Amino acid sequence: MKKINNYPDINWDAWFWLDKEEFPGEWKEGQCRYRVEKAVGRDEKGVLFLMVWENHDKYNWRKFTQTFYEIDENEYIGLLDRAIAQGEVAADERNDYIEKEKEPFHAPWDIHKDVVVYKDGRYELGQKNSLPYFTVDGKTYGLGCHPYEPCTYLKDGEQIVTAIHNAFDPFDVLEAFFEGRTVTSITGFEYDAKDFCDMLDYATGFFDAQIDEAEKVFRGRQKKKNPQKPEEKSEEKTASGDIPVSPPGKGRVIEKDPFYDLLERYPDSVVDFRIVKNEDDRGYNAHWMALLWGCRSIFCADEEDSWHFDLAKAVGRQISVSELFAPERPGGKLNYRKAFLSPPYGKVYSDKDFDKINAALFPKGTDGLEVYEWTTDWSDYFDEGHEWWGALCLTVYDKNLDRFAVILASATD
C-alpha cells in the first residue's frame, strides 16, 4: 500500500465505505458523525485508492484530513470482503462492486472550471472559482454540501444561511444540468435547472428545512415514480404517498417543563417563550440555531395561519444579563421586563410575577446566562409591534442547564 501525496481524480461510482470508527461516548453536538472513515475508489488510469478520512474535532466537521493510498486489485477485493463482513456492503452486492471496478472510467465533474449551467431573468446557477453558486434577483449564495449526507447549504460568504436536508450535492446537480439531464429528489420530484432554482429560492425563507418542506413550492405538481424502487412502501409515508413534514421544532424544542406550567397562570402575557435544547457549537451560530427552532415552533405551529420569516436577515448582538432584566422605562424602547409587565392594553402583572417567571425559566440562577438581542425586520410576526408598541427578540443560553430560552414579543391594541 503506497501513500499518495496529492488528491487523485477518483471515480466515486465504484466506491464503498469501511471501518467507520465513532468518537467515544454519547454526543450530539456539531455535524461530525465519525472520527475515522475509509473509502475505496479509482482514478482515470484504473489505479485503485483507499481514502482515509479522519475528523480531528467532533464539534467541527471542517477540521479533518484526507490521506490516499494506492492499492492493487487483491487489496481492493480484501477491503471489499472486510466491508461486507462489517455490514457496510451487502453480500449480494459483491459481484457488482467487482464489475464496477472494471467498468470504463467516468471523469467526475471538473470543480475547477467556471461555467453557467442556467440563467434567466431572475436566476443564475453555475460554478466560479471552484465553488457552485446560485443567484436570485442579484443576490448570490454559495452552494455547499455536507460530506456525509446530501444536505445542501446556501451560504452568504462563510456563513450558512439555509440548510436543506436530504437534498442534493451541488456538483452532481451542476453536472446533470450541464449535460442536459434532470435530477430526482428523494421524495420523487423530478427537477430541471429552473425547478432547482425555484426550490432554492423558496428555501431561503428558512434556515433549516427538510427537502419536502422546500418542495412545497411545487404544490399540486405530480411526483415522479422512483424507477429504482417502484413498489417501495414506507411506514413513514402517508396514505397519499407524501412524506409528512415533521412538526415544527419537534425534537429540539423542549415541550414539557415546569416553566410552562407556571406560564399558564399568566394568560394575558403577550410574550412568547420556547425552551430549546442545545445541540450546536457555542456562540453566535448556536444562538441563531436556537432562534430557528424556537421560531419554527412559534411561527409555524398552524399551517393555515403561520408567519413568514427569513432568518438569514436576522442580526444579533450580545447584551449583558443586567440589560436583559433592566427596569422598564416609560416611553423608552421595549425591553423584556416592559414586554411582560406592560402589554398594549395596560399593566397586568407585577415585578414579583416577572421574578417568578424567570426563576422558573432559569432555575439554577442567572450567573451562567449568555444573551443575544436580535433585529426584528425578518418576519411579519413583528409587524404589529412595529406599529407603535414595539417588538422584541431574544435568545438566552443557560450554561448551567445547557439549553436556550427563546423570547419573542410583538403586539398592538
N, C-alpha and C positions, 0 to 999 in steps of 0.2 A: 504494500500500500504506500503510494508516493504522495507526499503533500504538494499541493499546487499553490503558488503564491498569488495568483490573480483569480478574478471571478470568471469562470468559464461560461460560455454562451450555451446554457443547458436546455435541452428539450425536456420539459416537465410533463409531457404527455405520458411518459413511461416511468413515472416516479412512484415511490411509496415511502411512507414513514416507518421508522422502527425506533426502539429504545427510547421511549418517552420517559424521562425522569422528572418527577414533580419536585417542586420545592417542599421541604419538610413542613409538617404541621398544617393546621387549618388556617387558611387566609383567603380573603376575597377582595383585597384591595388591589387597585391598579388593573392593568389589562393583560399581564403575563399569565400564562397557564402552566408552563413547564420551565424547568431550569435547563434541561438539555433535550434536544430533539435531533434525530438523524434522518436524512432522506437520501434517496438514490435517483440519479438521472444520467443523461449522456449528452455529449456535445455533437456538433455537426459532422465531426470526423468519426463518430461512433465510439469515442472514448467514454468509458463509464466513470462516474464520480460518486463518491459518498460525501454528502454535506453534513457537517456538524454545526447545528445552531445552538448557541448557549446564551441564556439570559444571565445577566450579572446583577440585576436588581429586580426583585419580584414586584416592586411598586412602579417600575418604569420600563415598559417593553422596549423603549428605544435604546436601552443600554444592553447591547448584545454583540456577539461576534459570530461570524460565519467562517468556517475553515473547510477547505475542499481537499479530498484525497482521490487520486486516480486508482481505480480498481480494475481487475480483469473479469472475464465472464464467469469464472468459477467462484470468485468472491461475490459477484452480483447474485448468483444463484444461492450461495450460502447465506447472504444477508436476506434474500427473499424468503428462504425457508425459516430463518430466525423470526422475521416479521410475522409469518404465518403462525409459528409456534406461540408468539406473544399475543396473537389475536389482532394485530394491526392490519393484516391482509387475510381475506377469506381463502381457505384452502382451495376452493373450486376456481379461484382466480389465478392460480399459479401459472398455468399454461398461457393465459392471456398476457401476463407480465413478461414472460419469456418471449412471446411473439412480438410484443410492443418494442422490446429491446432490439429486435432485428428489423423493425419497420424503417422505412425511409425517414430521415430527419426532417422535421418541420421547424424552421427557424422561428424563435419567439419574436414577438413584437419588438422592433428596434426602439428602445426608450430614448435614444439619443437624437432622433430626427425630429425636427419641428414640422408639424402637419396640422391642418384644419380638416376635420372629417365631416363637420356640418356647420352651416351658417345660414341664418335667415334674418329677418328684421329685428328680432329680439335676442336670439340665442347665437352663441358660438361655442363649439365643442372641439377640442383638439389637444395638442401637446406642444409645449415650448420649454426649452432648457431642461429637457429630460423629465418634465412633470406634466401630467394631464391637467387640464383646466376646463372650467365651464363659465361662460359669461352670459349674464341675463341683464338686459336693459343697461348695459355699460358697466355693471358690477362684475368683477372677475373673482372666482373662487378657485383655489387649488383643489384637486381631487386626489384622495389617498385611499388606502385600503389597509385594514388590519391584517397583519401577516398570518394570523391563524384562522380567520374566518372571512367570508365575503361581506365585510362591513364597510360600506362606502362612506368616506369622510369628505365634507366640504370644509375648506379651510380659508380663513382670512389671514394671510401671512402664515405664521406658525400656529395660530390658534384655531382649534376645531370649533366650528360654529354649528355644524349639523353632523350627526352620525346616523346612518340608515343601516339597520341590522338586517342580515340575511339578504343582502343586495348583490352588488357586483364588484369585481376587480376592474377599476377603470381601464387598465391596459388591455384586458380582454375585450372590453366593450369597444374601445377605440379600434382595435384590430378588426373586430367583426364589422363595424360600420365602414371602415376604410375599404374592406373587401366586398361591401355591398350586402353583407349578411345581417340578419336580425339576431337578437338575443332574447332568451326567455327567462323570466324570473322564477324563483322557487314556488311562487303561488300560481304560475301558469299564464301570466300575461306575456304576450309577445311584443317586443319593443323594436321600433326603428329608431333612428337617431333623434327625430323630433319627439317621439314618445319619451325617450330617456331624458331629454332636456325638460319636458313638461313635468316629469316626476321629480327631477332635481329642484326645479323652480318651486313646486308645491312643498317639497320637504324643507325648504329654507324657512318655513314658518315654524319649524320645530327645532329643538336642539338635539333630541334623541327620539328616534322613531323606528318601528319595525317596517319592513318593506310593505306590508299590507296597509299600514296607515298612510304611507306616502302614495300608494296606488289608489287612494280614494279620489285622486284627480281623474281617474278613468271610470267614474261611476257610470253604471249602465252598460259598460263595454263587456263583450263576451271574452271569457278566458280561453286560452289555448290548451288543449289536452296535452299533457306531457307524453311525448311519444315513447319515452323510455319506460314509463310506468303507467300504462293506460288503465289498468284495473286497480291501481293502488287506492286503498281507502284508509283513512286515518281516524282514530278515535277523537283526535283533536279537531277534526273538521265538523262543521255543522251539516245539517241535512241538505242544505243547498250547495254544499261543496266549498263554501268560502271558509277561510281560516279566520276564526274570530279574533278581534282585536282585544288585547289584554286590557282589563280595566285600568284607567289612567292612574299611575302612581303605585299600582299593585306591586308588592314586593319590597319597595324602598320606603314607602310611607308607612309609618307605624300607626295602625288603626285603633289599637286598644292600649290605652294608657290612663292612669288615674287623672291626668290633667284634663282629658276630655270629659270625664265625669263631672269635674268641678266646673268646667266651661259651660255645661248645660244649665247651671244655675244663673247664668248671665245671658239670657236670651235676647236682650236688647243691645248687646255688643255688636258693633259693625266691623270688628276686626276679625279677619280670617287667620286661623292658625293651622299649621301642619307640622308634625314631628317626623323627621326623615332620618333614616339610617345613614351612617357614613360608610361608604364603600369605595372611596376615592382617595387620591392624594390630598395632602393638606394644602391650605392656602386658597387663593382666588378661584382656581378651577373647581375645587371641591365645593366651595360656596355656590358657584354657578350651577354645578350639577344638582346640588340640594334644591336650589331655586327651581330648576327644571322640574324635578319630581313633585315638589310642592305645588307648582303652578299647574302641572298636568292634572293633579288631583282636584284642585280648586276650580280651574277653568273648564275642564273637560268632563266633569262628572256626568253631565247630561248632554248627550249628543245633539238633542233638539234645541238646547239653549246653552250654548257654550261661548266662551270668549276667545277671539283670535289672539294669538300672541307670537311675536318674533323675538325670541330670547337672544338672537345674535346681536340685537341692537341694545341690549341691556348693558349698562356700565356700572360697576360697583366701586365703592371706595371704603376702606376700613375706617371705622369710627371707634371711639373708646366706649367702655362699659358705662362710664358716667354720662356720656351723650345718649346712650340707649335709654337710660332711666331718668333723664333730665326732667325737671319740672315743666309743666305746660306753660306756655306764655300766651296770654290773651292777645289775639291779633297777630301772633307770630306764626312761624312755619309749623306745619303739622308734624308732631313727633309721636313716638309710641304712646307715651302717657296721655297726651291730648286725644289721640285717636280712640283710646279705650274709654276715657272718662268723659269726653265731650263730643258725642256724635252731633250731627247737624241739628237735631231737634232738641238739644239741651242736655245738661249734665244729668246722668242717671246713676252712676256708681261713684264710690269714694276712693281715696288713696288706699284705704285698707283693702278694698276689693282688688285694686291693682296689685298690691303686695301679695295677696293670696294667690292670684293668677300666676304671678311669677315664681312664687315659692313652689307651686305645683309644676310649672314648666321647667324650672331649674332646681330640682330637689336637692342637689348637692352644693348649692350656693352659686355665686356669680364670679368667683375668683378665676375660674377656668373658662371664661367666655371670650370668644372672638367674634366680632360683629362687623358685618358689611351692610352698608346702605346702598340701594340700587336706584338708578333712574327709573322713571315710570312712563316713558313715552313709547313703549313697545307692545302695549296691549290695550284693547278697548275696555278692559276691566277697569282701568283707571280713568276713563273719560269723564264719568260723573264727578269724581273727586276733583278733576281739573277745572270744573265749572267755578268752584269757589272754596269748598271746604278743605280740600287737599287730598293728596294720595301718598301712600306710604308703602315701601317695600324693603324688608329687612331679612337677612339670614343671620342666625346666631349659632355658632358652633360651640357646643358644650364639651370641653375636653375631658371632663370628669365622667361623662356618660358616652362619649364618642358618638354624638348624634347632633342633628341640626334642628333648630326651630325656624320655620318659615313664617313670617308675619307680614300680612298684607292688609291694606285698608283703602277704601275708596267709597265715598257716599255723597248723596245730595239730598236736599229736602224735597 
